[in-house]
């Protein structure tokens, strides 16, 4: 994305800026309070960032407009409060919340990295994502992310890893789980079949009789009878299990319905004068309740009736099953022991040959399974190694930048963040952030401008600054920096416009009053383009 | 041009009669099928309209125990004002709780005309109306003259209310229902409709100017036939959940190949989804949008197949009711179809 234009304000006061170039831009002034930070914050705020405006500036009373070019697309954003309007090719889309806008951003602008947090796969929010290429003036802290909300620095690192390899967080984890489940199943089947084979081998006499008796008609009939009872038992058991499942589902449903039947009363409106909750709205939008008391009572009563019926059915099946089981016992008792053995083990013996083949088949599948699991795990391990190597090379690059700018032998940078008790400050902080943003920009080429508010904060010497600017220039992408110049620097025109540098002077802005009447008509024109009348 | 004046808030009994008027328009009149919307407290207590708001059925309702001809005349004043306005009121209806038998020549009629009143009553009605006109703001009745007054009286329909909450609700739609429904069931629905009417009444639009009838829709003070029908069907289907375990006839195509135990599971899961949907108090806008859409589709073209109806439901409408999955939605469609045939 390349920033083309920015505007903010309302019908009384406004400001607009469109002097941005595609390369290195420095927005500077000879004094503080000229609106540079408001400008930078407005850019980020317009595309969904959480506000870190200077105190005394209330974003809620203004519109924030930005226009970007993104791979040949012209994208226009207009934010007010938590609503963002997006205009592209004449089409205006409204997002009522930053969450909705994030979905749009993810689908239409840049796929936000997903990573796993507390065991769940989450996508980065805009605040976190923007910190890859954006550094505000306030709330800086080298040992953590800025304005983190639900995220922290380890999430930032996970996000970077996911940008390096999108599959990093869940390299076919599901596939591995599926394979492992299948392996477990196969082992069980093989185990069972082996037991059966073992039986016929250990009881050759029984096995032989079974084979002989296979043609004996009387025996067939007896065995069929037992088989039938067994089948009935299993059928009833299935039915019983299903009724049991239904019963527990109904039980759960009852609990669930009770909780659904509550109004979630977040932000209930009350009359400030009298405290009444009966407020009359003027905009209509009324609707009936989805169900009324009678319906709810009846449904609950019917469910309770169903539960009773299920309980009865389960009890009844219990009875039938125990009847069948004693029937089976009686029949078995009436048979000679050997015959009983034969009948029970009949299936095992008859299927011995089959079983052999089955074991072979299953063992082959098991081997395949094992190989696949190993392969997936190797890939996963490999990608972890790969990603970690890339992180290390980002950190090494940070060190190199740091050493180069600060002219020290070796910096003590150990990661993307400093340790909790080691918060860099002053020029150290500035160079640390510089090194980090540059390294990330080089290693993760994202299509976003690099934005640093107050890029030489902390008394950066002229020599260091000039080295930093050289590096910024080398990025060959849009860079937006701001700086407050000392009088001497300003008088001697420190930043001269050239092909490689686009200085934008804000010194003439009245102190503390970036918004004025001059740009109001321009802003109103923009609002009109969004079909907004103020 | 139409200026909205004299909207009123009133007591329960009067509200009852306004709901009776609404149900009269949607369920009793012979031309009821032409009435798609009922505007609440815009032109009058209730005003029926077709979908395009080109034709209007204007109703003034009066829940008074006794109505002398003089009083009846007074009650006519808003209707008369509307008659004189430039808006196309096709029917002007005075909805009365009682009309004493002695005032009317033929007492068998529920709907009658001015000509059906006795001679002396006619005179008093006219006097009552004239008196009220004189008392009111003159600008509204600038065009009034003897001729107009007679013309007006000849077109007014006088309707004797059948103040039965149960039959009035039942009139709305034929829906077969396994369970015998107690009277309270219909009284509850009557009260829900009344509640909605008074909620809409509380939206203040007094003083608003309408250039043409259709502008009134922007005030959002109306109840549609489809809303009411959906309400009734939803309640009738809702009250049967878990009680009617049968598979709806139109749904059989989906379960034909299944085993009976699987079918039982499926019916239970559909009933569960529906009950979750009906119990969720926090998603009612989206639920109603979806249900109204479905029911309209069924009623407009009863020969439509379930699949056809399901496919016409916009994706975003379905997505917003996550408690209803595809199967349960089709199950619901089948249930409604069963009830309506």
Interface residues (C-beta under 8 A of the other chain):
Chain A: X238 X239 X242 X245 X246 X249 X250 X253 X256 X257 X260 X261 X262 X263 X264 X280 X281 X282 X283 X284 X285 X286 X287 X288 X289 X290 X291 X292 X293 X294 X295 X296 X298 X299 X302 X303 X305 X306
Chain B: X184 X185 X188 X189 X192 X196 X199 X200 X202 X203 X204 X219 X220 X221 X227 X231 X234 X235 X238 X239 X241 X242 X243 X261 X264 X265 X268 X269 X272 X275 X276 X277 X278 X279 X280 X281 X282 X283 X284 X285 X287 X288
